[in-house]
C-alpha cells in the first residue's frame, strides 16, 4: 500500500536532527513491512525544507506551513491523492477537519493518533482558548470515526470527552532503534564525561526536556541543591524554553553555577554521548504523556528516576535498575542510594527494545485501513 504520515505539530515534536522522531520511526516500521510511505512534516524553519529519502520505501518531506502557536495548517494540495491511508499525529491539533474532509473526498482512510486531548498550558487563558477551539473542531472528528490512542490514559481522556470507547484502539509509541548508537558500550563513560567538560569521577544527573512549567525545571534545581553534597553530583540539562532566565537566576541564588551545565540543543547524532556519560536520568514532569527520552536513557543503560505519570508508569513498568517515584524526595532517595547493577540495566535495555518498537502501532494502522476498505 501507499501510506502517508502527517505531523503538523510545530513546536519541538520531531525537530529534524534533534530527536528520536516518532513519525520516522513509524514510517520505518511500515516500510519494513513492504509499504511505500511518505511522511509530511511541518517545520517553521525555511532552511529545513527538503525531501529526504530514508530508504527506498520511506520518504520524508519537510515543509513550511501556516500555523498558530503549535498548531500547523497543512495545505491539502501537498498531500498525495492516491494514498491508501493517512496516519495523523493529531492530539489536540485544531486544523485537522480540512485534512479529514480531503481524505473522505479522495477515498483515503484517515487515522488519527492521540496522546493527549488537553492543552499543556493548564489554568491559563491560552490553554482555555485552545481547549475550547479543539472542542469545536478536531474533537468532532474523534466522535465519529476510529481512533488510535497512545495509552489507556489517552483513551480515558477521549471517552471522558464523549468519544465512544468502541471507536478507540490502543497503539503504543515505539523507539526507533535504527537511529540509536549501537556500539555505545565500547566507549568509556569517564572519557565521555571529560569530553562534556566534567571530571571523570563526577556523578552526572541528566535531563532532556523543555524548560517550561510542565517539565518542572525549577523544581529540578531545588532537588539538585538538596543532594549536591551527597555525592560528587553534577547536573546536565538539555533543553530550552521560557523558564531559562528564571533558572539562571536560581542557579546564581543557590550558588551552584559551577555544578550545572545547560545546553540548548544537542544534535541527535551526539545525544548518545549525553545518555552514556550520565549516571542518572531524571524526569520530574507529573504530566508526561510518554517520555521518549526515558526510553532512550533505558536503552543506554542510564538509571532513570521519574515521577509516576502516565508515560513513565507504562515505559518503566517492570524495568529493573530504574525507579518510578511518587515524590521528589523519592528521587533524591534513589539517586543517593546504591547504583543499580549492570545486569539490571542490561536486562531493562533489552526489554525496552522488545516491548516498545513501532511494529505494533504500524500493524494497528494497517488493520484500520483494511477494516475501512472492506
C-alpha positions as CSV (number, residue, x, y, z in Angstrom):
1,X,0.0,0.0,0.0
2,X,0.9,3.6,-0.4
3,X,0.7,5.3,3.0
4,X,1.1,8.8,4.4
5,X,2.1,10.0,7.9
6,X,1.2,13.6,8.8
7,X,2.7,15.7,11.6
8,X,1.5,19.3,11.8
9,X,2.9,19.9,15.4
10,X,5.0,23.0,15.1
11,X,7.0,23.1,18.3
12,X,9.7,20.7,19.3
13,X,8.0,17.5,18.2
14,X,10.3,15.7,15.8
15,X,12.6,18.7,15.0
16,X,14.9,17.5,12.3
17,X,18.3,16.3,13.6
18,X,17.5,16.6,17.3
19,X,15.0,13.9,18.4
20,X,14.2,10.3,18.0
21,X,11.4,11.1,15.5
22,X,8.2,9.3,16.1
23,X,6.9,9.8,12.6
24,X,10.1,8.5,11.1
25,X,10.2,5.5,13.5
26,X,6.6,4.6,12.5
27,X,7.4,5.2,8.8
28,X,10.5,2.9,9.0
29,X,8.4,0.1,10.6
30,X,5.7,0.4,7.8
31,X,8.4,0.5,5.1
32,X,10.0,-2.7,6.5
33,X,6.5,-4.3,6.2
34,X,6.8,-3.6,2.4
35,X,4.6,-0.5,2.2
36,X,5.6,2.8,0.5
37,X,5.5,5.6,3.0
38,X,5.6,9.4,2.7
39,X,6.0,11.5,5.9
40,X,4.7,15.0,5.7
41,X,6.4,17.0,8.4
42,X,5.7,20.7,9.2
43,X,8.6,23.0,10.1
44,X,8.9,26.7,10.9
45,X,12.4,26.9,9.5
46,X,12.6,27.6,5.8
47,X,16.2,26.3,5.8
48,X,14.9,22.8,6.8
49,X,12.6,22.5,3.8
50,X,13.7,19.4,1.8
51,X,12.8,15.9,0.8
52,X,14.8,13.2,2.5
53,X,14.9,9.6,1.2
54,X,15.4,7.4,4.4
55,X,15.3,4.2,2.5
56,X,13.9,3.0,-0.9
57,X,10.3,2.9,0.5
58,X,10.4,5.8,3.0
59,X,10.4,9.5,2.1
60,X,10.2,12.5,4.4
61,X,9.0,15.8,3.1
62,X,9.9,18.7,5.4
63,X,7.7,21.7,4.5
64,X,6.7,25.0,6.0
65,X,3.0,25.7,6.5
66,X,0.8,28.3,8.1
67,X,0.5,27.8,11.9
68,X,-0.9,29.2,15.1
69,X,1.4,28.6,18.2
70,X,2.0,24.8,17.9
71,X,-0.9,24.0,15.5
72,X,0.1,23.7,11.9
73,X,-2.4,24.1,8.9
74,X,-1.5,21.6,6.2
75,X,-2.4,22.7,2.6
76,X,-4.1,19.6,1.3
77,X,-2.8,20.2,-2.2
78,X,0.6,18.9,-0.9
79,X,-0.9,15.6,0.2
80,X,-0.8,12.8,-2.4
81,X,-4.3,11.9,-3.5
82,X,-3.6,8.3,-4.2
83,X,-2.8,7.3,-0.6
84,X,-4.5,4.2,0.8
85,X,-4.3,5.7,4.3
86,X,-3.1,8.7,6.2
87,X,-1.8,8.3,9.8
88,X,-2.1,11.7,11.6
89,X,-0.2,12.6,14.8
90,X,-3.3,14.6,15.9
91,X,-3.5,15.1,19.7
92,X,-5.2,18.5,20.2
93,X,-4.3,19.9,16.8
94,X,-7.1,22.3,15.8
95,X,-6.5,22.4,12.0
96,X,-7.4,18.8,11.1
97,X,-11.0,19.0,9.9
98,X,-10.0,20.1,6.4
99,X,-7.5,17.3,6.2
100,X,-10.1,14.7,7.2
101,X,-12.5,16.2,4.6
102,X,-9.8,15.9,2.0
103,X,-9.3,12.2,2.9
104,X,-13.0,11.5,2.7
105,X,-13.2,13.2,-0.7
106,X,-10.3,11.1,-2.1
107,X,-11.1,7.8,-0.5
108,X,-8.1,7.9,1.9
109,X,-8.5,6.2,5.3
110,X,-7.9,9.0,7.9
111,X,-6.5,7.5,11.1
112,X,-5.8,10.0,14.0
113,X,-3.2,9.1,16.7
114,X,-3.9,10.7,20.1
115,X,-1.6,11.1,23.0
116,X,-3.4,13.8,24.8
117,X,-6.5,15.9,24.3
118,X,-5.7,18.8,26.7
119,X,-3.5,21.9,26.3
120,X,-0.3,21.7,28.3
121,X,-1.0,25.3,29.3
122,X,-3.3,24.4,32.1
123,X,-5.1,27.1,34.2
124,X,-4.2,29.8,31.6
125,X,-6.2,31.8,29.2
126,X,-4.1,30.4,26.4
127,X,-4.9,26.8,27.4
128,X,-8.6,27.6,27.8
129,X,-8.8,29.0,24.3
130,X,-7.0,26.0,22.8
131,X,-9.3,23.5,24.7
132,X,-12.4,25.4,23.6
133,X,-11.4,25.6,19.9
134,X,-10.4,21.9,20.0
135,X,-13.8,21.0,21.3
136,X,-15.5,22.7,18.3
137,X,-13.1,21.3,15.7
138,X,-11.0,18.2,16.0
139,X,-12.9,16.6,18.8
140,X,-15.9,16.4,16.5
141,X,-13.8,14.2,14.2
142,X,-12.9,12.0,17.1
143,X,-16.5,11.4,18.0
144,X,-17.4,10.0,14.6
145,X,-14.5,7.8,13.4
146,X,-12.0,5.2,14.6
147,X,-9.0,6.5,16.6
148,X,-5.7,5.1,17.7
149,X,-4.6,6.2,21.2
150,X,-1.1,6.0,22.6
151,X,-2.1,4.9,26.1
152,X,-5.0,3.8,28.2
153,X,-4.9,7.3,29.8
154,X,-5.4,8.9,26.4
155,X,-8.3,6.5,25.8
156,X,-9.9,7.6,29.0
157,X,-9.4,11.3,28.2
158,X,-11.3,10.7,24.9
159,X,-14.1,8.7,26.5
160,X,-14.5,11.4,29.2
161,X,-15.0,13.9,26.3
162,X,-17.8,11.8,24.9
163,X,-16.0,9.6,22.4
164,X,-17.4,6.1,22.0
165,X,-14.8,3.7,23.5
166,X,-15.6,1.2,20.8
167,X,-14.0,3.6,18.3
168,X,-10.7,3.7,20.2
169,X,-7.8,1.2,19.9
170,X,-4.5,1.3,21.9
171,X,-1.4,1.6,19.8
172,X,1.7,2.3,21.9
173,X,4.6,4.6,20.9
174,X,7.8,3.0,19.9
175,X,11.5,3.6,19.9
176,X,13.3,4.0,16.6
177,X,16.2,1.7,17.3
178,X,17.5,2.3,13.8
179,X,18.8,5.8,14.7
180,X,20.4,4.8,18.1
181,X,24.1,4.3,18.7
182,X,24.5,0.5,18.7
183,X,28.1,0.3,19.9
184,X,27.8,2.8,22.8
185,X,29.1,0.3,25.3
186,X,32.5,0.2,23.6
187,X,33.1,3.8,24.7
188,X,34.4,4.7,28.2
189,X,31.9,6.7,30.4
190,X,34.7,8.5,32.1
191,X,36.2,9.7,28.8
192,X,32.7,10.9,27.7
193,X,32.3,12.9,30.9
194,X,35.6,14.7,30.3
195,X,34.6,15.4,26.7
196,X,31.5,17.1,28.0
197,X,33.5,19.2,30.4
198,X,33.1,17.2,33.6
199,X,35.5,15.3,35.8
200,X,35.8,11.6,35.2
201,X,34.6,10.8,38.7
202,X,31.6,13.2,38.7
203,X,28.2,11.7,39.2
204,X,26.1,13.2,36.4
205,X,22.4,13.8,36.7
206,X,20.8,14.4,33.3
207,X,17.5,15.6,32.0
208,X,16.3,16.3,28.4
209,X,13.2,18.5,28.4
210,X,11.6,21.8,27.5
211,X,12.4,24.5,30.1
212,X,8.7,25.1,30.8
213,X,6.4,24.6,33.8
214,X,5.1,21.2,33.0
215,X,8.6,19.8,33.0
216,X,9.4,21.4,36.4
217,X,13.0,22.5,35.7
218,X,12.9,24.9,38.7
219,X,12.0,22.1,41.0
220,X,14.9,20.1,39.5
221,X,17.3,22.8,40.6
222,X,15.8,22.6,44.1
223,X,16.3,18.9,44.1
224,X,19.9,19.2,42.9
225,X,20.6,21.8,45.6
226,X,19.4,19.3,48.2
227,X,21.6,16.4,47.1
228,X,24.6,18.2,45.6
229,X,26.9,17.3,48.5
230,X,25.7,13.7,49.0
231,X,27.9,12.5,46.1
232,X,30.1,14.4,43.6
233,X,26.9,15.3,41.7
234,X,26.8,17.5,38.6
235,X,23.6,18.5,36.7
236,X,23.4,18.4,32.9
237,X,20.3,19.8,31.3
238,X,19.5,19.6,27.6
239,X,16.6,21.9,26.6
240,X,15.4,25.5,26.1
241,X,12.3,27.3,26.9
242,X,10.6,30.3,28.6
243,X,12.0,29.4,32.1
244,X,15.6,29.7,31.1
245,X,16.1,33.2,32.7
246,X,14.5,32.1,35.9
247,X,16.7,29.1,36.0
248,X,19.8,31.2,35.6
249,X,18.6,33.4,38.5
250,X,18.0,30.3,40.7
251,X,21.4,28.8,39.8
252,X,23.1,32.0,41.0
253,X,20.9,32.2,44.1
254,X,21.7,28.6,45.0
255,X,25.4,29.1,44.3
256,X,25.6,26.0,42.0
257,X,26.8,27.7,38.8
258,X,30.0,25.6,38.8
259,X,28.0,22.3,39.1
260,X,25.2,22.9,36.5
261,X,25.5,22.9,32.7
262,X,22.6,23.8,30.4
263,X,22.8,23.0,26.7
264,X,20.0,24.5,24.5
265,X,20.2,21.7,22.0
266,X,22.4,18.7,21.1
267,X,22.3,17.3,17.6
268,X,20.7,13.9,17.7
269,X,23.8,12.2,16.3
270,X,25.5,13.2,19.5
271,X,22.7,12.6,22.1
272,X,24.0,9.1,22.8
273,X,27.1,10.7,24.5
274,X,24.8,12.6,26.9
275,X,23.0,9.5,28.0
276,X,26.1,7.3,28.1
277,X,28.1,9.8,30.1
278,X,25.2,10.4,32.6
279,X,24.8,8.2,35.6
280,X,21.1,9.1,36.2
281,X,18.3,10.4,34.0
282,X,15.7,12.4,35.9
283,X,12.1,13.2,34.8
284,X,10.1,15.4,37.2
285,X,7.1,16.0,34.9
286,X,3.8,15.0,36.6
287,X,2.0,15.0,33.2
288,X,4.5,13.2,31.0
289,X,2.5,11.7,28.1
290,X,5.0,9.1,27.1
291,X,8.7,10.0,27.6
292,X,10.8,9.1,24.6
293,X,13.9,10.4,26.4
294,X,13.1,8.0,29.2
295,X,13.2,5.0,26.8
296,X,16.4,6.3,25.3
297,X,18.0,6.6,28.7
298,X,17.0,3.0,29.5
299,X,18.4,1.8,26.2
300,X,21.8,3.5,27.0
301,X,21.9,1.9,30.5
302,X,21.4,5.2,32.3
303,X,19.4,4.7,35.5
304,X,16.1,6.6,35.3
305,X,14.2,8.1,38.2
306,X,10.9,9.5,37.1
307,X,7.8,10.9,38.8
308,X,4.9,8.5,38.4
309,X,2.9,9.9,35.4
310,X,1.1,8.3,32.5
311,X,4.2,7.8,30.3
312,X,6.7,6.6,32.9
313,X,4.2,4.4,34.6
314,X,4.0,2.5,31.3
315,X,7.5,2.6,30.0
316,X,9.3,1.9,33.3
317,X,6.9,-0.9,34.4
318,X,8.9,-3.9,35.3
319,X,12.2,-2.2,34.4
320,X,14.9,-3.2,36.9
321,X,17.6,-0.6,37.6
322,X,15.1,2.3,37.3
323,X,12.6,3.9,39.7
324,X,9.1,5.2,39.5
325,X,8.8,7.8,42.2
326,X,5.8,9.4,43.8
327,X,7.6,12.5,45.1
328,X,10.8,14.4,44.5
329,X,12.1,13.0,47.9
330,X,11.8,9.5,46.4
331,X,14.0,10.6,43.5
332,X,16.5,12.0,46.0
333,X,16.5,8.7,47.8
334,X,17.1,6.7,44.6
335,X,20.0,8.8,43.3
336,X,21.8,8.9,46.7
337,X,21.4,5.2,47.2
338,X,23.4,2.3,45.7
339,X,23.8,2.3,41.9
340,X,21.9,-0.4,40.1
341,X,23.9,-3.4,38.8
342,X,24.9,-3.6,35.1
343,X,22.9,-6.8,34.9
344,X,19.7,-4.9,35.8
345,X,20.4,-2.1,33.4
346,X,21.2,-4.5,30.6
347,X,18.0,-6.5,31.2
348,X,15.9,-3.4,31.1
349,X,17.6,-2.1,27.9
350,X,16.7,-5.3,26.2
351,X,13.1,-5.1,27.5
352,X,12.6,-1.6,26.1
353,X,13.7,-2.6,22.7
354,X,11.4,-5.7,22.7
355,X,8.4,-4.0,24.2
356,X,8.4,-0.6,22.6
357,X,9.1,-1.0,18.9
358,X,6.9,0.7,16.3
359,X,5.7,-2.6,14.8
360,X,2.5,-2.9,17.0
361,X,1.5,0.6,16.1
362,X,2.2,0.0,12.4
363,X,0.1,-3.2,12.5
364,X,-2.8,-1.3,14.2
365,X,-2.7,1.3,11.4
366,X,-2.8,-1.3,8.7
367,X,-5.7,-3.2,10.4
368,X,-7.7,0.0,10.4
369,X,-7.1,0.7,6.7
370,X,-8.0,-2.9,5.8
371,X,-11.2,-2.7,8.0
372,X,-12.4,0.5,6.4
373,X,-11.6,-0.6,2.9
374,X,-13.8,-3.7,3.3
